[in-house]
Amino acid sequence: MPQKSISGKDLSGAVTSDDMLGKDVIDSAGSFIGVSEKVFIDPSSLDFIGISVDKGFLRKGLLIGKDYIDRIAPHAIFLKIRVAYEIINMLVFDKDGKKVGSVVKVELLENKNQINALYVSAGAGGRKIIVPFDLIENIGYNVVLKATRDEVFKSQ
């Protein structure tokens, strides 16, 4: 028999906070992001806003808005996106395949999961270069740029 609320709505298919808390959070690439820690609800409209994710000891957690959540499964929460911060420490290569360095910081556009620029540590001297988003060709296992290494360094 379906469970009903006092409004008469069938609640048997509803998701509860128990269904969300403590679940693994997985991005669109299948990477483990962390564990859901809190559920946020707008106090005025009572609408679901999003979740917070615990990324583990000594790692800063993050907030995921409801628009970035794809589905809630019995064992995990799946995201529609790849979390931009997860590209920190990825290697960066130019369009010819030459290593430029590794990502040390991600600058986002406002409070969105949209990259504005990458800060790349290029070499043993600790030189950091800023790579604007329009120079990024692809982000996968590594970051590939649209320009050569020399063009990137000259633009600094």
C-alpha positions in Angstrom: 0.0 0.0 0.0 1.5 3.4 -1.0 2.4 5.8 1.8 0.4 9.0 1.5 0.9 12.4 3.0 -1.9 14.5 4.5 -2.2 16.2 1.1 -3.0 12.9 -0.4 0.1 12.6 -2.5 1.8 9.2 -3.0 5.2 9.4 -1.3 6.4 5.9 -2.1 8.8 7.1 -4.8 10.1 10.1 -2.9 13.7 10.5 -2.0 14.4 11.2 1.6 17.5 12.8 3.3 18.4 9.3 4.4 18.6 8.3 0.7 21.1 11.0 0.1 23.3 11.4 3.2 26.5 9.4 3.3 26.3 8.3 -0.3 29.2 8.4 -2.7 29.2 11.3 -5.1 30.3 10.4 -8.6 31.0 12.9 -11.4 30.1 12.5 -15.1 33.5 10.9 -15.9 32.9 8.2 -13.2 35.4 9.7 -10.7 34.7 9.6 -7.0 34.3 13.1 -5.7 33.5 12.5 -2.0 30.6 11.6 0.3 27.3 13.6 0.6 27.3 15.3 3.9 24.3 17.7 4.0 21.1 18.4 2.1 20.2 22.1 1.6 16.6 23.2 1.4 15.4 26.8 0.7 13.6 27.9 3.9 11.1 30.1 2.0 10.1 27.9 -1.0 11.0 24.6 0.7 12.7 23.5 -2.6 15.7 21.3 -2.6 18.8 23.5 -3.4 21.7 21.0 -3.4 24.2 19.0 -1.3 27.5 19.5 0.4 30.3 16.9 -0.3 32.9 15.9 2.2 36.1 15.2 0.3 38.0 13.6 3.2 40.5 14.6 5.8 42.5 17.8 5.1 40.6 18.5 1.8 38.1 21.3 1.5 34.6 20.2 0.8 32.3 21.6 -1.9 28.7 22.5 -2.5 26.9 21.0 -5.5 23.7 22.7 -6.7 20.7 20.7 -7.7 21.1 21.6 -11.4 24.4 19.6 -11.4 22.8 16.4 -10.0 21.9 13.9 -12.6 20.3 11.2 -10.5 20.2 9.7 -7.0 20.7 5.9 -7.0 20.5 3.6 -4.0 24.3 3.5 -3.7 25.4 6.9 -5.0 24.6 10.4 -6.2 25.6 10.9 -9.9 26.5 14.3 -11.3 25.9 15.7 -14.8 29.3 17.4 -14.7 32.9 16.9 -14.1 33.9 19.0 -11.1 36.4 21.6 -12.2 38.6 21.4 -9.1 39.3 17.8 -9.9 41.7 18.8 -12.6 44.3 20.1 -10.1 47.6 18.2 -10.5 46.7 17.1 -14.0 49.5 17.4 -16.6 49.2 20.1 -19.2 50.4 19.5 -22.8 50.5 21.9 -25.8 49.0 21.2 -29.2 52.2 19.4 -30.3 52.2 17.1 -27.3 55.0 18.8 -25.4 54.6 19.0 -21.6 53.9 22.5 -20.3 53.5 21.7 -16.6 50.8 20.7 -14.2 47.7 22.5 -12.9 48.1 24.0 -9.5 45.0 26.2 -9.3 41.7 26.5 -11.0 40.0 29.9 -11.4 36.2 29.6 -11.9 33.8 32.0 -13.5 31.7 33.4 -10.6 30.3 30.6 -8.5 29.8 28.2 -11.4 31.6 25.1 -12.4 33.0 26.9 -15.5 36.7 27.4 -15.8 38.0 30.9 -16.4 41.7 30.1 -16.2 44.2 27.5 -15.1 47.3 28.3 -13.1 50.1 25.9 -14.3 53.4 25.3 -12.7 55.8 25.1 -15.5 59.2 23.7 -14.6 61.5 23.3 -11.6 61.9 27.0 -11.1 58.4 27.3 -9.8 57.3 29.5 -12.6 53.6 29.7 -12.8 51.7 30.7 -16.0 48.1 31.5 -16.4 46.2 29.7 -19.2 42.9 31.3 -20.1 40.0 29.1 -20.9 40.0 30.0 -24.6 43.5 28.3 -24.9 42.2 25.0 -23.6 41.4 22.4 -26.3 40.4 19.4 -24.2 40.3 18.2 -20.6 40.3 14.5 -20.2 42.9 12.4 -18.5 45.2 15.4 -19.1 44.8 19.0 -20.3 45.6 19.7 -23.9 46.0 23.3 -25.2 45.2 24.9 -28.5 48.6 26.6 -28.6 52.2 25.6 -28.6 54.3 25.7 -25.5 56.3 28.7 -26.9 53.1 30.6 -27.7 51.8 30.1 -24.2 55.0 31.3 -22.6 55.2 34.4 -24.9 51.7 35.4 -23.9 52.8 35.7 -20.3 
